Amino acid sequence: MNMNALEIINLKKVYREGLEALKGINLSVKQGEFFALLGPNGAGKSTAIGIVCSLVKKTSGQVFILNHDLDKAPEKAKCNLGLVPQEFNFNGFEKVINILINQAGFYGIPYDRAKKNAEYYLKKLELWPKAHTPARFLSGGMKRRLMIARGLVHEPKLLILDEPTAGVDIEARRFTWDFLKEINRQGTTIILTTHYLEEAENLCNQVAIIHLGNIIKNTSVKELIATLPTQSYILDLKTAIPFDFVIPEFHTRVIDSHTLEVDCLANQAIGDVFIILKSFGQDVTSLRNKTNRLEELFLNLVKK
Ligand code: ADP
């Protein structure tokens, strides 16, 4: 049976001042999915997640976690859910391992199993050497990993992460991505919010976009990416190019002697540009998107 890990039905939230943060959203996340929740600031993502995690009171609608109604069977629903908020909200004076054991205790997990789980996740997240260190002495990256370990210590079937890699360096981001991919492969359903399209592209198979309290798109990541029209990339080159330099079959513009702008249509791969440049004896030293693709995507969707 393909059970939904999360089912949201006609969910509404009106804040006290009359602001409609969610205007009746419907969302299904199947078990095993890696799901991205995208949306500009103020779209309603945190409100939706807050309601699912019982941190925000809904105005109306229903939420089911692994088929358990959050209103009628809150404990069963909550046992299946792990949350990794963006802000560090553990007690910095507590030792790392105790943070995990105590958290498992809140979910009624017996001490021995809590200890075993804590050890398992601390090792997986490379925090074991810090197990007996008060959390406030950890580096920023370690604190983030501790938040993830804490979200998993009661072995939830659904893990929700609010911008898990906001502001972290590339190496730490890769580590987090690999870890999340692994637990998803092992069966944990994951929902994350992100501001990085690359993150959704790399990790997720499904995506919903929230805008002004409505879900305006709910599709596979592949389909979403395919709707992106032309991508423009800026390439920094190792050796100088002439001002009339062109690459066959691609639209290019020479910005200066070491910088080339390349347009890539939906059916073209930027990798091919690298191969062609290489055949001209050119190495690319760095590459970046000319524009923020996620912002472009939002703009396109909202315009329609
Ligand atoms: P996102 O997470 O996508 O940035 P939020 O869910 O935080 O969006 O916010 C959705 C809307 O609800 C915004 O207009 C925001 O200002 C408003 N909002 C969020 N929290 C509160 C609150 N506690 N009281 C009043 N308005 C709020």
Residues whose N, C-alpha, C, O or C-beta is under 5 A from the ligand:
A	BS01	ADP	Y15 A21 G39 P40 N41 G42 A43 G44 K45 S46 T47
